């Protein structure tokens, strides 16, 4: 009887753990994924070998850690006027702590699994440290000086696509539809209108696809890694990495490293408007985006941040957004309760069987 009871306890714990709500894990890119994008055949060596630093902590020395320090320098966590070594020193630990805090990770000061996974995830190329974080309870942030567009009232911004720097495997009509939706999401919450125009040079917002070093001091790095970047107001430049496999419909694009164009467009428009990166993982303005992931709906943090710059669209109701987010949270809670209820029934049935 004791053997049966022990086996029952094992089953109970196993199914109880299985009943917890699950979330998709970040997809870590393969070390040498090769894809053909337009005329470019690009192999991804970006950040792929950072797994060897897993669980490294203060005082350790691992060959190649200087490359990870260059990554943290690129995104604003380490100064660039030093010679980077392979030693996990105090300055590097401080940079890891700041990175973990900024990206909403467990603040351990070590290169744990969550931190390494996030570092290896594709992301926006805008630095995390070009921001003024002015809030104690909020997570959104701004560029230094809190720049914003000031063209007239109401503000009307034009956008246009580069005549030369485009991709050819998604139709121009489909690209325009995606961007129209992305711009309309932001316009729905603030008193700013966006209008597409044909004249590229005179447009406020200039959109195009570029490859590696393209003259703005922020070179792209091949497949995955940096996906896109945009500049703060009132610059208006919006650049996407031509090397990526861009998609508007994952049912039609089967590549494991496909990137959702609408998600990236929505994020970068936030930068165009003056928002920097958020530490809220669910927010559109969170810096990283896994392949084959769609993330287009503005969250409360995104809306509060952009409305602090421009005010609210008169037709926007915060209550509807809160109801939407609450319904998602309730759905997760219901699934969890149903799972636990199912386990309870199983436990009851086993108890009746064992002790009847």
Buried (B, 14 or more C-beta within 10 A) or exposed (E): EEEEEEEBEEBBEEBBEEBEEEEEEBBBBEEEBEBEBEEEEBBBBBBBEBBEBBEBEBEBEBEEBBBBBEBBBBBBBBEEEEEBEBBBBEBBBBBBBBBBEBBBBEEEBBBBEBBBBBBBBBBBBBBBBBBEBEEEEBBBBBBEEBBBBEEEEEBEBBBBBBEEBBBEEBEEEEBEEBBEEBBEBBBEBBBBBBEBEEEBEEBBBBBBBBBEEBEEEBBBBBBBBBBBBBBBBBBBBBBBBBBBBBBBEBEEBEBEBBBBBBBBBBBBBBBBBBBBBBBBBBBBBBBBBBBBBEBBBBBBBBBBBBBBBBEBBEEBEEEEBEEEEEEEEEEEEEBEEEBBEEBEEBBEEBEEEEEE
